[in-house]
Amino acid sequence: MRRVTDDRQPRRFGLPLTRGRRRVLTALAFALLGGAAFWGGAKAVSDGALDAVTASLVETGAQAGLRVEEIYVRGRSRTPPEHLLAALNVQRGDPILGIDLEVARQRVEALGWVASASIERRLPDEIVLTLTERNPIALWQIEGRFMMVDAEGREIPEDVELFTHLPLIVGDGAPAHAADLFAMLATEPDLAQRVKAAVRVGERRWNLRLDDILEGVDVHLPEEDPAGAWHRLAELERRQNLLSRDIVAVDLRLPDRLVLRAGSPDAHPTAIRNRKSAPGKEA
């Protein structure tokens, strides 16, 4: 039976090796690896003969006790252990020298949660797998489905059921620019926590939805200096409780004013000019 042991709860199968036997097996392993390297460098050895020599050395090591007894994993949080085991394709008792670490690493990195991985042998009997997992920052809505994305804009092809609390992003190019957007929004944390969705418009700028996905307030950020507009909105909210008014949209695309659209269907847009001497004062 195969098992993955997280490094925070180390355990070992079977009886522990004595220190002397461990040293002997480790020395044997290096000797066998050296032999394999020697034959691999011999120009006169054919591929078939080299394979036979390598197989013989691996089997010799296995008979001497160079077999996998434990798999340790570092950095695992979200990746299911059974998925790691299937990707590693290593079982207890396998010849430790016969494992192709590079192929195993590539299989592990193909898992949805895994950003990068490294695998090493700790002779005589341990495999250590170190993971860097992806961190989802948003749900991307595309063609009627939802996909998690990380800070680098890469898709995470895993179940989104436990991550419905993440902000929603929509539009072509949205994943690639989401991390920069969220970093900018975080400069005004009180307002940022009200952002429920962000729509990438024309791959140039963002529209935000505050407070409620269906009935919230839309905020139109400009293409140029969106950070300045975001700070301006936050300041107006602190001074005037702007977003508590009966409005459905705030347009920040003009550098010298913002335009409010009221919730009443027959109301006209209201413009508020920006004045350096009196921030947020209505014109």
Kinemage of the C-alpha trace (Angstrom):
@kinemage 1
@onewidth
@group {chain A} dominant
@subgroup {mainchain}
@vectorlist {calphas} color= white
{ca met a 1} P 0.000 0.000 0.000
{ca arg a 2} L 1.318 3.449 -0.921
{ca arg a 3} L 1.116 6.443 1.400
{ca val a 4} L 2.142 10.068 1.383
{ca thr a 5} L 3.447 11.390 4.695
{ca asp a 6} L 3.329 15.165 5.141
{ca asp a 7} L 6.518 16.448 6.714
{ca arg a 8} L 4.603 17.939 9.626
{ca gln a 9} L 3.671 14.386 10.752
{ca pro a 10} L 6.675 12.230 9.864
{ca arg a 11} L 6.301 8.484 10.151
{ca arg a 12} L 8.205 5.479 8.837
{ca phe a 13} L 6.997 2.106 7.634
{ca gly a 14} L 8.567 -0.966 9.213
{ca leu a 15} L 11.517 -1.143 11.544
{ca pro a 16} L 14.039 1.719 11.506
{ca leu a 17} L 17.445 1.046 10.038
{ca thr a 18} L 20.391 1.091 12.365
{ca arg a 19} L 22.851 3.909 11.752
{ca gly a 20} L 25.545 1.488 10.610
{ca arg a 21} L 23.295 -0.314 8.134
{ca arg a 22} L 22.066 3.003 6.764
{ca arg a 23} L 25.648 4.077 6.119
{ca val a 24} L 26.453 0.804 4.374
{ca leu a 25} L 23.376 1.028 2.128
{ca thr a 26} L 24.072 4.649 1.301
{ca ala a 27} L 27.649 3.837 0.348
{ca leu a 28} L 26.403 0.976 -1.808
{ca ala a 29} L 23.919 3.285 -3.508
{ca phe a 30} L 26.618 5.769 -4.445
{ca ala a 31} L 28.805 2.956 -5.708
{ca leu a 32} L 26.006 1.651 -7.921
{ca leu a 33} L 25.205 5.144 -9.184
{ca gly a 34} L 28.865 5.628 -9.969
{ca gly a 35} L 28.893 2.402 -11.882
{ca ala a 36} L 25.891 3.437 -13.887
{ca ala a 37} L 27.539 6.774 -14.694
{ca phe a 38} L 30.716 4.992 -15.798
{ca trp a 39} L 28.889 2.675 -18.168
{ca gly a 40} L 26.789 5.553 -19.424
{ca gly a 41} L 29.947 7.412 -20.406
{ca ala a 42} L 31.513 4.512 -22.212
{ca lys a 43} L 31.240 5.225 -25.928
{ca ala a 44} L 31.419 1.572 -26.952
{ca val a 45} L 28.386 0.546 -24.947
{ca ser a 46} L 25.174 0.246 -26.965
{ca asp a 47} L 21.863 1.582 -25.698
{ca gly a 48} L 20.581 -1.925 -25.154
{ca ala a 49} L 23.653 -2.973 -23.214
{ca leu a 50} L 23.500 0.204 -21.111
{ca asp a 51} L 19.860 -0.482 -20.276
{ca ala a 52} L 20.773 -3.987 -19.215
{ca val a 53} L 23.619 -2.745 -17.018
{ca thr a 54} L 21.398 -0.113 -15.425
{ca ala a 55} L 18.626 -2.639 -14.748
{ca ser a 56} L 21.163 -4.992 -13.186
{ca leu a 57} L 22.530 -2.277 -10.904
{ca val a 58} L 19.035 -1.233 -9.850
{ca glu a 59} L 18.107 -4.815 -9.049
{ca thr a 60} L 21.345 -5.350 -7.134
{ca gly a 61} L 20.594 -2.299 -5.034
{ca ala a 62} L 17.034 -3.436 -4.406
{ca gln a 63} L 18.195 -6.864 -3.230
{ca ala a 64} L 20.585 -5.138 -0.846
{ca gly a 65} L 17.760 -3.068 0.653
{ca leu a 66} L 17.731 0.084 -1.454
{ca arg a 67} L 13.946 0.221 -1.661
{ca val a 68} L 11.360 2.932 -1.008
{ca glu a 69} L 10.062 2.823 2.559
{ca glu a 70} L 8.626 6.311 2.966
{ca ile a 71} L 7.476 9.265 0.857
{ca tyr a 72} L 7.676 12.656 2.573
{ca val a 73} L 5.793 15.661 1.198
{ca arg a 74} L 6.442 19.327 1.929
{ca gly a 75} L 4.171 22.204 0.988
{ca arg a 76} L 1.002 20.195 0.408
{ca ser a 77} L -2.189 21.963 1.403
{ca arg a 78} L -4.813 21.450 -1.283
{ca thr a 79} L -3.523 18.637 -3.490
{ca pro a 80} L -5.181 15.328 -2.472
{ca pro a 81} L -2.594 12.737 -1.342
{ca glu a 82} L -4.104 10.109 -3.616
{ca his a 83} L -3.523 12.359 -6.616
{ca leu a 84} L 0.114 12.776 -5.627
{ca leu a 85} L 0.554 9.035 -5.234
{ca ala a 86} L -0.944 8.374 -8.639
{ca ala a 87} L 1.300 10.992 -10.245
{ca leu a 88} L 4.455 9.747 -8.509
{ca asn a 89} L 3.601 6.144 -9.399
{ca val a 90} L 5.898 4.934 -6.607
{ca gln a 91} L 5.025 2.144 -4.204
{ca arg a 92} L 6.574 0.954 -0.998
{ca gly a 93} L 9.207 -1.614 -1.852
{ca asp a 94} L 10.049 -0.218 -5.298
{ca pro a 95} L 13.783 -0.075 -6.087
{ca ile a 96} L 14.707 3.468 -5.106
{ca leu a 97} L 17.409 3.703 -7.772
{ca gly a 98} L 14.928 2.750 -10.487
{ca ile a 99} L 12.728 5.827 -10.089
{ca asp a 100} L 12.980 8.400 -12.874
{ca leu a 101} L 12.770 11.558 -10.801
{ca glu a 102} L 12.412 13.903 -13.762
{ca val a 103} L 9.481 12.006 -15.258
{ca ala a 104} L 7.816 11.816 -11.843
{ca arg a 105} L 8.294 15.562 -11.346
{ca gln a 106} L 6.642 16.320 -14.677
{ca arg a 107} L 3.643 14.175 -13.776
{ca val a 108} L 3.263 15.909 -10.405
{ca glu a 109} L 3.500 19.361 -11.992
{ca ala a 110} L 0.660 18.388 -14.340
{ca leu a 111} L -1.711 18.302 -11.345
{ca gly a 112} L -4.064 21.276 -11.164
{ca trp a 113} L -3.015 22.629 -7.770
{ca val a 114} L 0.730 22.231 -8.311
{ca ala a 115} L 2.716 25.230 -9.540
{ca ser a 116} L 6.128 23.562 -9.223
{ca ala a 117} L 7.660 20.480 -7.652
{ca ser a 118} L 11.032 18.978 -6.844
{ca ile a 119} L 11.747 15.341 -5.991
{ca glu a 120} L 14.839 13.906 -4.372
{ca arg a 121} L 16.081 10.552 -3.160
{ca arg a 122} L 17.311 10.361 0.404
{ca leu a 123} L 19.252 7.162 0.368
{ca pro a 124} L 18.792 4.492 1.281
{ca asp a 125} L 14.986 4.453 1.445
{ca glu a 126} L 13.209 7.845 1.335
{ca ile a 127} L 11.628 9.965 -1.401
{ca val a 128} L 11.094 13.648 -0.565
{ca leu a 129} L 8.623 15.655 -2.633
{ca thr a 130} L 8.515 19.446 -2.224
{ca leu a 131} L 5.536 21.318 -3.661
{ca thr a 132} L 4.650 24.906 -4.391
{ca glu a 133} L 0.892 25.056 -4.793
{ca arg a 134} L -1.167 27.613 -6.667
{ca asn a 135} L -3.104 30.226 -4.724
{ca pro a 136} L -6.473 31.138 -6.285
{ca ile a 137} L -7.283 34.852 -6.235
{ca ala a 138} L -10.480 35.023 -8.298
{ca leu a 139} L -13.153 33.116 -10.177
{ca trp a 140} L -13.138 33.770 -13.887
{ca gln a 141} L -16.482 33.478 -15.641
{ca ile a 142} L -16.014 32.374 -19.233
{ca glu a 143} L -18.549 30.869 -21.634
{ca gly a 144} L -21.011 30.085 -18.859
{ca arg a 145} L -18.535 28.296 -16.586
{ca phe a 146} L -16.302 29.315 -13.695
{ca met a 147} L -12.572 28.748 -13.431
{ca met a 148} L -10.198 29.642 -10.611
{ca val a 149} L -7.123 31.674 -11.582
{ca asp a 150} L -3.935 32.425 -9.675
{ca ala a 151} L -1.894 35.617 -9.337
{ca glu a 152} L -0.073 34.893 -12.583
{ca gly a 153} L -3.324 34.623 -14.501
{ca arg a 154} L -3.080 30.870 -14.957
{ca glu a 155} L -6.154 28.680 -14.756
{ca ile a 156} L -6.516 26.191 -11.898
{ca pro a 157} L -8.576 23.293 -13.289
{ca glu a 158} L -10.017 22.158 -9.954
{ca asp a 159} L -13.449 22.168 -8.323
{ca val a 160} L -14.537 25.717 -7.411
{ca glu a 161} L -17.138 24.644 -4.849
{ca leu a 162} L -15.076 25.696 -1.822
{ca phe a 163} L -13.956 28.972 -3.405
{ca thr a 164} L -17.213 30.720 -4.250
{ca his a 165} L -16.223 33.491 -1.807
{ca leu a 166} L -13.544 34.706 -4.219
{ca pro a 167} L -14.248 37.833 -6.284
{ca leu a 168} L -15.630 37.260 -9.752
{ca ile a 169} L -13.806 38.498 -12.841
{ca val a 170} L -15.249 38.625 -16.343
{ca gly a 171} L -13.939 39.531 -19.774
{ca asp a 172} L -11.137 38.776 -22.201
{ca gly a 173} L -7.746 39.307 -20.607
{ca ala a 174} L -9.192 39.549 -17.100
{ca pro a 175} L -7.021 36.801 -15.512
{ca ala a 176} L -3.756 38.340 -16.719
{ca his a 177} L -4.582 41.705 -15.106
{ca ala a 178} L -6.468 40.551 -12.005
{ca ala a 179} L -3.487 40.557 -9.617
{ca asp a 180} L -2.608 44.155 -10.490
{ca leu a 181} L -6.235 45.176 -10.046
{ca phe a 182} L -6.546 43.560 -6.620
{ca ala a 183} L -3.252 45.093 -5.491
{ca met a 184} L -4.575 48.512 -6.464
{ca leu a 185} L -7.929 47.935 -4.760
{ca ala a 186} L -6.164 46.828 -1.567
{ca thr a 187} L -4.733 50.339 -1.121
{ca glu a 188} L -8.246 51.304 0.025
{ca pro a 189} L -9.141 48.233 2.133
{ca asp a 190} L -12.527 49.418 3.421
{ca leu a 191} L -13.760 49.970 -0.100
{ca ala a 192} L -11.959 46.937 -1.525
{ca gln a 193} L -13.864 44.519 0.681
{ca arg a 194} L -17.077 45.688 -0.966
{ca val a 195} L -15.929 44.656 -4.461
{ca lys a 196} L -17.787 41.522 -5.541
{ca ala a 197} L -16.978 41.433 -9.251
{ca ala a 198} L -14.786 43.094 -11.860
{ca val a 199} L -15.407 43.229 -15.598
{ca arg a 200} L -12.534 43.793 -18.016
{ca val a 201} L -13.794 46.161 -20.722
{ca gly a 202} L -12.178 46.096 -24.146
{ca glu a 203} L -9.005 44.651 -22.581
{ca arg a 204} L -8.229 48.232 -21.492
{ca arg a 205} L -9.954 49.063 -18.221
{ca trp a 206} L -12.237 47.754 -15.460
{ca asn a 207} L -15.808 48.130 -14.282
{ca leu a 208} L -16.406 47.078 -10.679
{ca arg a 209} L -19.555 45.828 -8.977
{ca leu a 210} L -19.828 46.761 -5.304
{ca asp a 211} L -21.864 45.214 -2.491
{ca asp a 212} L -24.082 42.823 -4.455
{ca ile a 213} L -23.537 40.879 -7.670
{ca leu a 214} L -27.073 41.440 -8.960
{ca glu a 215} L -28.149 44.755 -7.468
{ca gly a 216} L -24.970 46.515 -6.411
{ca val a 217} L -23.325 49.732 -7.555
{ca asp a 218} L -21.264 49.791 -10.756
{ca val a 219} L -17.996 51.728 -10.673
{ca his a 220} L -16.451 52.639 -14.042
{ca leu a 221} L -12.692 53.013 -13.681
{ca pro a 222} L -10.725 54.944 -16.311
{ca glu a 223} L -8.077 53.455 -18.566
{ca glu a 224} L -5.540 56.069 -17.442
{ca asp a 225} L -4.689 56.373 -13.736
{ca pro a 226} L -7.291 53.975 -12.315
{ca ala a 227} L -5.485 54.124 -8.951
{ca gly a 228} L -6.057 57.870 -8.696
{ca ala a 229} L -9.731 57.433 -9.488
{ca trp a 230} L -10.030 54.664 -6.909
{ca his a 231} L -8.489 56.855 -4.194
{ca arg a 232} L -10.801 59.698 -5.209
{ca leu a 233} L -13.850 57.472 -4.796
{ca ala a 234} L -12.652 56.242 -1.403
{ca glu a 235} L -12.136 59.801 -0.196
{ca leu a 236} L -15.618 60.825 -1.308
{ca glu a 237} L -17.073 57.819 0.464
{ca arg a 238} L -15.268 58.730 3.692
{ca arg a 239} L -16.359 62.375 3.544
{ca gln a 240} L -19.846 62.148 2.067
{ca asn a 241} L -20.997 58.498 2.308
{ca leu a 242} L -21.371 58.719 -1.441
{ca leu a 243} L -22.255 55.075 -2.005
{ca ser a 244} L -25.099 55.135 0.531
{ca arg a 245} L -27.108 57.337 -1.834
{ca asp a 246} L -29.727 55.979 -4.196
{ca ile a 247} L -27.312 55.376 -7.060
{ca val a 248} L -26.606 52.453 -9.348
{ca ala a 249} L -23.424 53.655 -11.044
{ca val a 250} L -20.390 55.874 -10.468
{ca asp a 251} L -18.465 56.899 -13.583
{ca leu a 252} L -14.857 57.889 -12.857
{ca arg a 253} L -13.603 58.018 -16.433
{ca leu a 254} L -13.407 61.806 -16.600
{ca pro a 255} L -10.315 63.174 -14.815
{ca asp a 256} L -11.987 66.328 -13.439
{ca arg a 257} L -15.332 64.940 -12.292
{ca leu a 258} L -17.347 61.837 -11.559
{ca val a 259} L -20.855 61.117 -12.745
{ca leu a 260} L -23.486 59.451 -10.562
{ca arg a 261} L -26.430 57.590 -12.038
{ca ala a 262} L -29.401 57.410 -9.673
{ca gly a 263} L -31.424 54.304 -9.049
{ca ser a 264} L -34.689 55.997 -10.064
{ca pro a 265} L -35.340 55.318 -13.766
{ca asp a 266} L -36.376 58.931 -14.512
{ca ala a 267} L -33.472 60.570 -12.650
{ca his a 268} L -30.734 62.363 -14.554
{ca pro a 269} L -26.998 61.752 -13.999
{ca thr a 270} L -25.350 64.072 -11.461
{ca ala a 271} L -21.795 65.339 -11.895
{ca ile a 272} L -19.433 66.018 -8.985
{ca arg a 273} L -16.346 68.054 -9.865
{ca asn a 274} L -12.938 67.359 -8.365
{ca arg a 275} L -11.435 70.288 -6.469
{ca lys a 276} L -7.999 70.042 -4.931
{ca ser a 277} L -8.794 72.683 -2.316
{ca ala a 278} L -11.911 70.921 -1.118
{ca pro a 279} L -11.883 67.220 -2.013
{ca gly a 280} L -15.288 65.778 -2.537
{ca lys a 281} L -17.166 69.095 -2.478
{ca glu a 282} L -20.158 69.084 -4.782
{ca ala a 283} L -20.218 71.568 -7.656
